[in-house]
Amino acid sequence: MRRTLMPEHRKNRRHAKVAYAALAVTDSLLAASNKKAARRARLLTKPLLMPALNMAMRSGPTGTQGRLEVRTSLAQAFSWGGDVALLGKSEPSFLAGVASFFGAHVSYIAAFSTARNREAQATDLGPKAAAATWLALAPLMATAAGKKDPKLRLPVAAYGGILATMFATSTMLDHSLPQSARSKIVAGTSLFLLSDSLLGIQEFLRRTPSPLLEGSVMATYTAGQWLIADGVATAATLTSARD
């Protein structure tokens, strides 16, 4: 059955898209600044990112979303928790952020698994690229984190594994989904992978934090989240229109 957006819903979604884009650009610029005023402003901008993105993604009124959308919304909720936790600079805040984003990636894996191509194999290009990325980066990041604090070694290694798995599952989507939707989702998870790699460099490989690198982390993160959400919304809208 075709899912038709009511005029008011289309208007709200359009406003949410504009709000998310404005917040993403603003927060990335604030992250690239080392001024105290910029850090204080991020206490407002960063927690608003995921709520705005969720409103922009919704392709129908509450209650009409399919499993792909619902689980993506759950991933965004966990991402919100990670965003808030990482506003803190302490080790407990960092670990809370890692745990929350771990939950986000589990939710994304569950979402993508609902639309998995049953003919996809672990030996396909996407999963092999994910495994190669994990082998190249996870041991390096875990070792560097362990030098900073031995308690960080295992969480960082585990996080790298779930991040790579999330990327791999995004490359194994059912070909019945629109190509544009699948391309957006894979581009989004690729940027998410890049963002977290940059974050690892910032946290564990640099002696002093780089504001420019912090801004790059947020720019790639917000763009990645947008592409995933837009891909999911595209899939939901176009597949329902075909039914």
C-alpha positions in Angstrom: 0.0 0.0 0.0 1.4 3.4 -0.9 2.4 5.6 2.0 1.3 9.1 1.3 2.8 12.1 3.2 0.2 14.6 4.5 1.1 18.2 3.6 1.7 19.1 7.3 4.0 16.1 7.7 6.0 17.0 4.5 6.3 20.6 5.9 7.6 19.3 9.3 10.1 17.0 7.6 11.4 19.8 5.4 11.9 22.1 8.4 13.7 19.3 10.2 16.0 18.8 7.3 16.9 22.5 7.3 17.4 22.4 11.1 19.6 19.4 11.0 21.8 20.8 8.2 22.2 24.1 10.1 23.0 22.3 13.3 25.5 20.0 11.6 27.4 22.9 10.0 27.3 25.0 13.2 28.4 22.2 15.5 31.3 21.2 13.1 32.5 24.8 13.0 32.2 25.1 16.8 34.1 21.8 17.2 36.9 23.3 15.1 37.3 26.2 17.5 39.3 26.1 20.7 37.4 29.0 22.3 35.5 28.4 25.5 32.4 30.1 24.1 32.4 27.6 21.3 32.6 24.7 23.7 29.7 26.1 25.7 27.6 26.6 22.6 28.1 22.9 21.7 26.2 22.0 24.9 23.2 23.2 22.9 23.9 22.3 19.3 25.3 18.8 19.7 22.4 17.3 21.7 19.9 18.7 19.1 21.5 16.9 16.2 19.9 13.4 16.5 16.3 14.6 17.4 16.4 16.9 14.3 17.7 14.0 12.1 15.1 11.6 13.3 12.3 14.1 12.4 13.9 14.6 9.0 14.1 10.9 8.4 10.5 10.0 9.2 8.6 9.1 6.0 5.3 8.7 7.6 3.4 9.5 10.8 4.5 7.8 14.0 3.3 4.2 14.0 3.7 3.6 10.3 7.5 3.0 10.2 8.8 -0.4 9.2 11.5 -2.3 11.0 14.3 -0.7 9.0 13.1 2.8 10.1 12.4 1.8 13.7 15.8 0.3 14.3 17.5 3.2 12.6 15.6 5.5 15.0 16.9 3.3 17.9 20.5 3.8 16.5 19.9 7.5 16.4 18.8 7.4 20.1 21.9 5.6 21.1 23.9 8.1 19.0 22.3 10.9 20.9 23.5 9.3 24.1 27.0 9.1 22.7 26.9 12.7 21.5 26.0 13.9 25.0 28.5 11.7 26.8 31.4 12.8 24.5 30.7 16.4 25.4 32.6 15.5 28.6 36.3 15.2 28.6 36.8 12.7 31.4 37.6 9.0 30.8 34.2 7.8 32.3 32.5 10.2 29.8 34.6 8.7 26.9 33.7 5.1 28.0 30.1 6.0 28.3 30.2 7.5 24.8 31.9 4.3 23.4 29.2 2.2 25.1 26.4 4.3 23.7 27.8 4.3 20.1 28.4 0.5 20.5 24.6 0.2 21.0 24.0 2.5 18.0 26.1 0.2 15.8 24.3 -2.9 17.1 21.0 -1.2 16.2 22.3 -0.3 12.7 23.4 -3.9 12.2 19.9 -5.0 13.3 18.3 -2.5 10.9 20.4 -3.4 7.9 19.9 -7.1 8.7 16.1 -6.6 8.2 16.8 -5.7 4.5 19.8 -8.1 3.9 20.4 -9.6 0.6 20.1 -13.4 1.3 22.6 -14.1 -1.5 25.3 -11.9 0.0 28.4 -13.7 1.3 31.1 -12.8 3.8 33.6 -13.1 0.9 32.0 -10.2 -1.0 33.9 -7.0 -1.5 32.1 -5.0 1.3 32.7 -7.5 4.1 36.3 -8.0 3.0 36.9 -4.3 2.9 35.5 -4.0 6.5 37.7 -6.9 7.7 40.8 -5.3 6.1 40.0 -1.9 7.7 39.5 -3.5 11.1 42.8 -5.4 10.8 44.6 -2.2 9.8 43.2 0.1 12.4 41.8 -1.8 15.4 45.1 -3.2 16.7 46.8 0.1 16.2 44.0 2.0 18.1 43.7 -0.6 20.8 47.5 -0.6 21.4 47.6 3.2 21.5 44.6 3.4 23.8 46.2 0.8 26.1 49.3 3.0 26.4 47.1 5.8 27.6 45.2 3.5 30.0 45.2 -0.3 29.9 41.5 -0.4 30.7 40.8 1.2 27.3 42.4 -1.5 25.2 39.6 -4.0 25.2 36.7 -1.5 24.8 38.5 0.2 21.9 39.2 -3.2 20.2 35.6 -4.3 20.6 34.3 -1.0 19.4 36.4 -1.3 16.2 34.9 -4.7 15.6 31.3 -3.6 15.9 32.0 -0.6 13.8 33.5 -2.7 11.0 30.6 -5.1 11.2 28.1 -2.3 10.9 29.9 -1.1 7.7 29.9 -4.7 6.3 26.2 -5.2 6.9 25.4 -1.9 5.1 27.1 -3.3 2.0 24.9 -6.4 1.9 21.5 -4.8 1.5 18.8 -6.5 -0.6 18.9 -5.4 -4.2 15.2 -4.9 -4.2 15.8 -1.7 -2.3 16.3 1.3 -4.6 20.0 1.7 -5.8 19.9 5.3 -4.6 18.9 4.3 -1.1 21.6 1.6 -0.9 24.3 4.0 -2.2 23.4 6.6 0.4 23.5 4.1 3.2 26.9 2.7 2.2 28.3 6.2 1.8 26.9 7.1 5.2 28.5 4.1 7.0 31.8 4.8 5.2 31.8 8.4 6.5 30.9 7.0 10.0 33.9 4.7 9.8 36.1 7.6 8.7 34.8 9.8 11.5 35.5 7.3 14.2 39.0 6.7 12.7 39.7 10.4 12.9 38.4 10.4 16.5 40.7 7.6 17.4 43.7 9.5 16.0 42.6 12.5 18.0 42.2 10.6 21.2 45.1 8.1 21.1 47.7 9.1 18.5 48.1 12.8 19.0 49.9 14.3 22.0 47.8 17.5 21.8 44.2 17.8 20.5 43.7 19.5 17.2 40.6 21.7 16.9 40.7 21.2 13.1 40.7 17.5 13.4 37.8 17.7 15.9 35.8 19.7 13.4 36.6 17.1 10.8 35.3 14.4 13.1 32.0 16.1 13.5 31.7 17.0 9.8 32.2 13.4 8.6 30.0 12.1 11.5 27.0 14.4 10.8 27.3 13.8 7.1 27.4 10.1 7.6 24.4 10.0 9.9 22.5 12.2 7.4 23.3 9.9 4.5 22.2 6.8 6.4 19.0 8.4 7.5 18.2 9.8 4.1 18.9 6.4 2.5 16.6 4.7 4.9 13.9 7.3 4.3 14.4 6.9 0.5 14.1 3.1 0.8 10.9 3.4 2.9 9.2 6.0 0.6 10.1 4.3 -2.7 9.5 0.7 -1.7 6.1 1.6 -0.2 5.2 3.5 -3.4 5.8 0.4 -5.4 3.6 -1.8 -3.2 
